[in-house]
Amino acid sequence: MGRAMRSAMSVVILVAAVLAASAGAKVVHNTPKSELRRRTTHQKPAVMQAAYVPTMNLEQQDYLKAHNEFRELAGMPALAWDAKLAASAHEWAEKRRGDCDYRRHSNSPYGENIFYMKYREFSPKDVVQWWFSESKMYDSRQLRCRCAPEREGCECGHFLNVVWRDTKRVGCSGNVYCNDQGGVYIVCEYDPPALSAGNPFTLHNY
């Protein structure tokens, strides 16, 4: 056997020995197995949504103006716009984005009017006028609604919230668009609420 052949065989034997040793070798970690952490996929941090800050914009001004026009028509003092009420109204409108359920009210301590429309085809004044139109259902002499019990299409609660004498403040959500083009949802809240204890109500001049 030549020198070249013997050298080649030596290399083959050496490689085989290394492979055999590797096959039987164990991986040793300095960290105990119980303390090793599984690798996890990278997750993007959640995007924080900016907190809603109610501002007296043109839309809010129109809602306040409309309320006070109809209150004047009913002989009631004007309301002031309230940022706390606007924030509360907006919070509830946001919670209803998914279903646009205008029949469901929040548990806020304020009076609350809700308006829903499929498309944005009403102005703030139209919305308040819709609520005020319930006046035809209200018996101003007996001081009660002509509907007993009240029901959709025959109710007075929205009207009373608009014109209640002792109510001082109002705040509205503005237009909140529901998911999947579900419509436009609007909430206004009133403080003190209508029908609260000790509040007189006398309707005239409308």
Number of C-alpha atoms within 10 A of each C-alpha: 5 6 7 8 9 10 10 10 10 11 11 10 10 11 11 12 11 10 11 11 10 10 8 7 9 7 4 8 8 5 8 8 9 6 7 9 7 6 6 6 6 6 6 6 6 6 6 6 6 6 7 10 11 19 13 15 9 9 16 20 15 16 24 24 19 20 26 20 18 20 21 16 14 20 16 22 16 19 22 15 20 20 17 16 25 25 20 20 27 26 15 20 29 17 13 20 18 13 13 24 16 16 9 10 15 15 9 12 11 20 25 25 22 22 19 20 16 13 12 12 8 12 13 21 17 13 18 25 17 15 22 22 13 18 21 14 17 21 14 15 8 8 12 12 20 16 14 9 8 13 9 7 9 16 21 24 20 22 23 24 26 30 27 25 24 19 24 16 19 29 28 31 25 22 18 18 22 21 13 9 9 16 18 22 28 24 26 26 28 26 21 20 23 24 17 14 8 7 13 12 16 13 20 11 8 10
